[in-house]
Amino acid sequence: MPSPVHAYAEVHTASQTRAHALIDDMSEATFNRRPAPQSWSVAECIVHLNIVADAYLPVLEGAVARADRRADGPFEYGFVAGRMRSGVVPGGPGLKTGKRLDPSLRAPESSHEIGPTMTVFDAAVERYISVCDAADGLDLALTKVRYPFMRLIRLPLGAFLDITGQHALRHIDQAERAASTPGVPS
């Protein structure tokens, strides 16, 4: 049975491919333009993923480095992980973005440059893929990761890896909608 970490890594790769396809030939103005006053721009969607990666990757990397349980699966991640996943999948109900993770509260609109923003995004995707590779063969259900924004919550490593990829796809979907909104020039 193939390990689910390969599928989790593929989701991160897909989010990266879609992000680059979206921003190819995009102007800085379009990258930063919000489709509506309370909506995020393409830039803010990517910056949000970068902010989240800054918080998630160290705990994921630490959990993989400390893990000593090995298993082949299949894995079940439980109710809490399932609820969190359902809140971040593309088309799902969504979860409220906390102030620490809201890019619109961190920098003024029109202040994000495509090059540096995408460099950070690409580096984060490569780190997620490295974590997935390092997690191959680990017990993805019994290896726990402390959720950095609610310290009492500990999620199975496999669920956390799945959630991060689904979350990235959700925000790439959002960025694509922002870019295709009438009145937002390319």
N, C-alpha and C positions, 0 to 999 in steps of 0.2 A: 504494500500500500504506500503510495507516495505521501511524503510528509506535507501537511498543510502549509508549512512555512514557505514552500515554493509558490503556492498560490498567493499568499500574503505579499511576498516580494513582487510578484507579477502585478498586483494591484498598485503598488507604489510606482513601478515602472510605467504602468498605464497612465497614472496621474501625471507623471513627469512628461510623457509623450504628448498627452492632451494639452498640458499647460504650454509647452513649447509650440505646438501647432497653433494654439490660440494667439500667442503673442508675436509670432513671426510677422514682421512688417507692421506691427502695431505702433502707433505713435505714443510718446510719453503722455500726451494729453488724454488719449483714449484709455491708456493703462490706468490713469488716475481719476477718470471721470466717473462719478456715481450716476447710475441710471435714474435714481430718485434720491431725495435728500436723506432718507433714513436707510438707504441700501448701500451695500459695500461696492466699491469699484473692483475691477479686476485686480489691481494692485493690492487692495485691502484683503481680498480673498487669499492671495498668495502670502502676504505678510502675516495674516492670521495663522496659516499653516507653518510658517517659519517660527512664530512665537510659540506655538504648540510644540513644535519639534525641539525647541530649546529646553522645554520643561520635560518632555516625554523621553527623549533619547538618552539622557544620562541615567534615568531609572531603568530603562529597558536594557541598556548596556551593562549596568551594574547587576541586574537580575540574571542575565545570561552568564556573566563572569562568575557569579556565585553558585549557579545551578549545578547540582550534582546528581539529580534524578534523571534517568534516561527511560524513554518509553517510545513505542512505535505508534500508539494511537489505535483506533480512533479516540478523539478527545471530546469530552463534554465540559462546557465551561460554566454552566449554572445560570440561575435566574437573573442575578444582578448584571452579569456580563451580557446576557441576552437583551436585557432592557436597555443597557447603555448602547449596545450595537444598534438596536432598532431606532434609537434616537439620532444616530449619525449616518445611517445609510442614505445614499441618494434617494430622494423621494420620501424619506421617513418624516416623522413629525418634528424632528429637530430637538435640540436642547438649547436652553438659554446660554448665551455666551457670557461668561463672567467678565468683569471689567479688566482683569489682568490679561485677558486673551483678546480683547476687542481692539483691533488695529485703529479704528476710527478715533479712539481716545488717546492714542499714543503719538500720533503725528498729524499735522494738518493735511487736509486733502491736497492733492497735487504735489506731494513732496517725495514720492517714491520713484526711484529710477529703475528702469527695467533691468539693466545689467546687474547691478549689485543685488537687487531683490531676487533675481533668478539664480544668481550664483549661490546665495544662501539656500534657496529652495533645492537646487541640484545637490548641494553638499548634504543636506538633510536626507534627501531621498537615498543617496548612496549609503549613508549611515543606517537608515532603516533596512536597506537590503543587506547590509553587513550583519545587522542584528538577526535578521531572518536566517541568513546562512549559518551564523554561529548557534542559533537555536535548533538547527536541524538535529534530530535525535534526542533532544531533551524532552522531559515530560512537560508538555505544554499546558496541562491542566493543573498539576501539582506545584509547578514553579510559579510562585506568586510575585506580583509586582505592585508596590504601593502606588496608588493613584496620587499624583503630586498635588492635586487641588482639593482633595478630600482625604486627608491622611488616614482615616479609619477604613477606607475602602482598599482592599487588596484584590486585584484581578488576576486570573490565570494569565500567564505569559502569552499563550496562544490567542486568548480573547483580546488582549491588549494589542497584539500585532494586527489582528484582524480589524479591530476598531480603528486603529490609526490609518490603515489603508482606506477603509470605507469613509472615514472622515475626510481624507484627502480628496477622494472622488466626489464627495458631496460639495466641497468648496470649489472644485474645478467645474462642476456643473453650474454652480452659482456664478462663477467668473464668466463662463460661456454665455449665460443668460444676460449678465451685465453688459458684455461686449455686443450682444445682438439686440439690445434694447433700441427701438427707434429713437433717433435724436442723439445717440452716442456715436460720434463719427469714428471711422476707422483710421 
